[in-house]
Structures are given as C-alpha cells and as structure tokens.
Amino acid sequence: MKTLNQTQARATVDTGLLPILSAVAAGVFLIYFTGFAQAAQYHDSAHDTRHTLAFPCH
C-alpha cells in the first residue's frame, strides 16, 4: 500500500508540469509570431501589448 501512494504522488507531480510548460511555450510562440508578423490585423491586435512588454514593432 505504501508503494501505491508514492506512485500516485509522483504521477500527479509529473502531469502537473506538462500544462505549465505547454502554456509557456504557447505564450512565447504567440508573442514571437505577433511580434514579427507583417499583416496589419496581427499588428493592430497586439500593438499595445507589445509596447507594454517593451517589444519594438516599428
């Protein structure tokens, strides 16, 4: 019974890290994508956010 509890605790920790890493990766990709996008709609939708984060766009 003791081994079963340790296995369950380890599985919870391992699966808890994947959503966090996925969210960080998605955020970095979106900031990078909108930062260098040339289309006007992408530029306009993220304009204020980029300047808030000190990301140059002009």
C-alpha beads as a LAMMPS data file, in Angstrom:
LAMMPS data file: protein, C-alpha beads

58 atoms
57 bonds

1 atom types
1 bond types

-500.0 500.0 xlo xhi
-500.0 500.0 ylo yhi
-500.0 500.0 zlo zhi

Masses

1 110.0

Atoms # bond

1 1 1 0.000 0.000 0.000
2 1 1 2.856 2.382 0.684
3 1 1 4.283 1.947 -2.820
4 1 1 0.904 2.704 -4.391
5 1 1 0.669 6.043 -2.573
6 1 1 4.166 7.066 -3.669
7 1 1 3.373 6.193 -7.275
8 1 1 0.203 8.266 -7.223
9 1 1 2.027 11.278 -5.770
10 1 1 4.750 11.063 -8.412
11 1 1 2.225 10.810 -11.250
12 1 1 0.447 13.936 -10.013
13 1 1 3.679 15.935 -9.990
14 1 1 4.718 14.743 -13.459
15 1 1 1.370 15.519 -15.084
16 1 1 1.155 18.914 -13.372
17 1 1 4.259 20.175 -15.141
18 1 1 3.094 19.464 -18.691
19 1 1 0.226 22.021 -18.765
20 1 1 2.506 24.703 -17.359
21 1 1 5.203 24.076 -19.943
22 1 1 2.601 23.938 -22.707
23 1 1 1.136 27.286 -21.660
24 1 1 4.575 28.911 -21.519
25 1 1 5.507 27.517 -24.938
26 1 1 2.222 28.725 -26.447
27 1 1 2.683 32.188 -24.937
28 1 1 6.226 32.528 -26.223
29 1 1 5.147 31.382 -29.681
30 1 1 2.244 33.846 -29.801
31 1 1 4.373 36.790 -28.705
32 1 1 7.078 35.888 -31.213
33 1 1 4.536 35.332 -34.021
34 1 1 2.668 38.589 -33.498
35 1 1 5.881 40.500 -32.921
36 1 1 7.262 39.776 -36.360
37 1 1 4.013 39.451 -38.305
38 1 1 3.625 41.893 -41.168
39 1 1 -0.160 41.634 -41.541
40 1 1 -1.989 44.718 -40.299
41 1 1 -4.636 42.805 -38.343
42 1 1 -1.975 40.963 -36.319
43 1 1 -0.101 44.187 -35.729
44 1 1 -3.173 46.107 -34.620
45 1 1 -4.494 43.360 -32.341
46 1 1 -1.276 43.113 -30.343
47 1 1 0.067 46.657 -30.676
48 1 1 -0.483 47.910 -27.132
49 1 1 0.609 44.634 -25.563
50 1 1 3.883 44.677 -27.466
51 1 1 4.676 48.204 -26.357
52 1 1 3.772 47.332 -22.759
53 1 1 6.285 44.471 -22.884
54 1 1 8.927 46.755 -24.485
55 1 1 8.810 44.767 -27.731
56 1 1 9.541 47.114 -30.637
57 1 1 7.270 46.856 -33.635
58 1 1 8.083 49.938 -35.713

Bonds

1 1 1 2
2 1 2 3
3 1 3 4
4 1 4 5
5 1 5 6
6 1 6 7
7 1 7 8
8 1 8 9
9 1 9 10
10 1 10 11
11 1 11 12
12 1 12 13
13 1 13 14
14 1 14 15
15 1 15 16
16 1 16 17
17 1 17 18
18 1 18 19
19 1 19 20
20 1 20 21
21 1 21 22
22 1 22 23
23 1 23 24
24 1 24 25
25 1 25 26
26 1 26 27
27 1 27 28
28 1 28 29
29 1 29 30
30 1 30 31
31 1 31 32
32 1 32 33
33 1 33 34
34 1 34 35
35 1 35 36
36 1 36 37
37 1 37 38
38 1 38 39
39 1 39 40
40 1 40 41
41 1 41 42
42 1 42 43
43 1 43 44
44 1 44 45
45 1 45 46
46 1 46 47
47 1 47 48
48 1 48 49
49 1 49 50
50 1 50 51
51 1 51 52
52 1 52 53
53 1 53 54
54 1 54 55
55 1 55 56
56 1 56 57
57 1 57 58
